[in-house]
């Protein structure tokens, strides 16, 4: 035997725990519809208050404003994180290459061509960069589910974004390795040996 359930119906004016919303669709603007709606409601109950008349566009904009703010905040923070990552990669790799000027001078003095030295420095500099990009992509993919729940329209995995960020950071790392290495290959071996 199924359990018995009951229903309790209360008049709208007796329950003050919620507000009643009325949605009206019409061809005229709000300024023309509002007095007619208020007149019809006054005929039903003269003491029924009519307030907060808004268009559907205003309601949707108010509802989505918090999501838009979160999206812009995440965008600004992501841009700042990208700039910090690019500056950090450039600084560390450029310092690493500049500290090897003496080694580069010795290699050139022993007969290595500047192209070979440049290739060696770029390959050695790009290895940790590629490892960092792979680990960063895995971390971003793992946290993408959290981000997709916080902002509207963001997918957990967006290959275009991952590819663009990896390409830009890889270009920064390539420049950070090649520019100081190119300058170091232009230093005379005798001067490079004097550098402490």
HUPE-V40309 format. One record per residue. N is the residue number from 1. PHI is phi in radians with two decimals (none if undefined). Layout:
# HUPE-V40309
n=N phi=PHI
n=N phi=PHI
This chain:
# HUPE-V40309
n=1 phi=none
n=2 phi=-1.20
n=3 phi=-1.17
n=4 phi=-1.45
n=5 phi=-2.11
n=6 phi=-2.14
n=7 phi=-2.20
n=8 phi=-2.00
n=9 phi=-1.88
n=10 phi=-2.03
n=11 phi=-1.14
n=12 phi=-1.01
n=13 phi=-1.28
n=14 phi=-1.54
n=15 phi=-1.84
n=16 phi=-1.74
n=17 phi=-1.39
n=18 phi=-2.48
n=19 phi=-1.83
n=20 phi=-1.75
n=21 phi=-1.93
n=22 phi=-2.12
n=23 phi=-1.91
n=24 phi=-2.18
n=25 phi=-1.92
n=26 phi=-2.69
n=27 phi=-1.50
n=28 phi=-1.48
n=29 phi=-1.32
n=30 phi=-1.08
n=31 phi=-1.14
n=32 phi=-1.56
n=33 phi=-1.40
n=34 phi=-1.02
n=35 phi=-1.10
n=36 phi=-1.18
n=37 phi=-1.15
n=38 phi=-1.06
n=39 phi=-1.16
n=40 phi=-1.12
n=41 phi=-1.17
n=42 phi=-1.18
n=43 phi=-1.22
n=44 phi=-1.27
n=45 phi=-2.61
n=46 phi=-1.12
n=47 phi=-1.69
n=48 phi=-1.31
n=49 phi=-1.33
n=50 phi=-2.03
n=51 phi=-2.58
n=52 phi=0.98
n=53 phi=-1.47
n=54 phi=-2.41
n=55 phi=-1.42
n=56 phi=-1.13
n=57 phi=-1.08
n=58 phi=-1.16
n=59 phi=-1.15
n=60 phi=-1.12
n=61 phi=-1.10
n=62 phi=-1.16
n=63 phi=-1.16
n=64 phi=-1.53
n=65 phi=-1.09
n=66 phi=-1.16
n=67 phi=-1.16
n=68 phi=-1.14
n=69 phi=-1.09
n=70 phi=-1.09
n=71 phi=-1.11
n=72 phi=-1.16
n=73 phi=-1.12
n=74 phi=-1.12
n=75 phi=-1.13
n=76 phi=-1.12
n=77 phi=-1.16
n=78 phi=-1.16
n=79 phi=-1.10
n=80 phi=-1.12
n=81 phi=-1.12
n=82 phi=-1.15
n=83 phi=-1.10
n=84 phi=-1.10
n=85 phi=-1.13
n=86 phi=-1.13
n=87 phi=-1.13
n=88 phi=-1.12
n=89 phi=-1.07
n=90 phi=-1.07
n=91 phi=-1.10
n=92 phi=-1.14
n=93 phi=-1.21
n=94 phi=-1.13
n=95 phi=-1.12
n=96 phi=-1.07
n=97 phi=-1.24
n=98 phi=-1.12
n=99 phi=-1.32
n=100 phi=-1.81
n=101 phi=-1.05
n=102 phi=-1.09
n=103 phi=-1.07
n=104 phi=-1.10
n=105 phi=-1.07
n=106 phi=-1.13
n=107 phi=-1.07
n=108 phi=-1.19
n=109 phi=-1.12
n=110 phi=-1.48
n=111 phi=1.99
n=112 phi=-1.25
n=113 phi=-1.38
n=114 phi=-0.99
n=115 phi=-1.12
n=116 phi=-1.14
n=117 phi=-1.15
n=118 phi=-1.08
n=119 phi=-1.09
n=120 phi=-1.08
n=121 phi=-1.15
n=122 phi=-1.16
n=123 phi=-1.10
n=124 phi=-1.16
n=125 phi=-1.31
n=126 phi=-1.41
n=127 phi=-1.03
n=128 phi=-1.17
n=129 phi=-1.14
n=130 phi=-1.14
n=131 phi=-1.09
n=132 phi=-1.12
n=133 phi=-1.18
n=134 phi=-1.16
n=135 phi=-1.13
n=136 phi=-1.13
n=137 phi=-1.14
n=138 phi=-1.12
n=139 phi=-1.13
n=140 phi=-1.14
n=141 phi=-1.14
n=142 phi=-1.16
n=143 phi=-1.55
n=144 phi=-1.09
n=145 phi=-1.11
n=146 phi=-1.16
n=147 phi=-1.14
n=148 phi=-1.17
n=149 phi=-1.39
n=150 phi=-1.49
n=151 phi=-2.17
n=152 phi=-1.34
n=153 phi=1.47
n=154 phi=-1.75
n=155 phi=-1.55
n=156 phi=-1.13
n=157 phi=-2.31
n=158 phi=-2.07
n=159 phi=-1.07
n=160 phi=-1.13
n=161 phi=-1.16
n=162 phi=-1.03
n=163 phi=-1.13
n=164 phi=-1.13
n=165 phi=-1.15
n=166 phi=-1.10
n=167 phi=-1.13
n=168 phi=-1.16
n=169 phi=-1.18
n=170 phi=-1.14
n=171 phi=-1.15
n=172 phi=-1.07
n=173 phi=-1.14
n=174 phi=-1.12
n=175 phi=-1.15
n=176 phi=-1.13
n=177 phi=-1.46
n=178 phi=-1.34
n=179 phi=-1.14
n=180 phi=-1.13
n=181 phi=-1.16
n=182 phi=-1.11
n=183 phi=-1.12
n=184 phi=-1.18
n=185 phi=-1.27
n=186 phi=-1.50
n=187 phi=-1.34
n=188 phi=-1.13
n=189 phi=-0.98
n=190 phi=-1.14
n=191 phi=-1.20
n=192 phi=-1.14
n=193 phi=-1.23
n=194 phi=-1.35
n=195 phi=-1.24
n=196 phi=-1.56
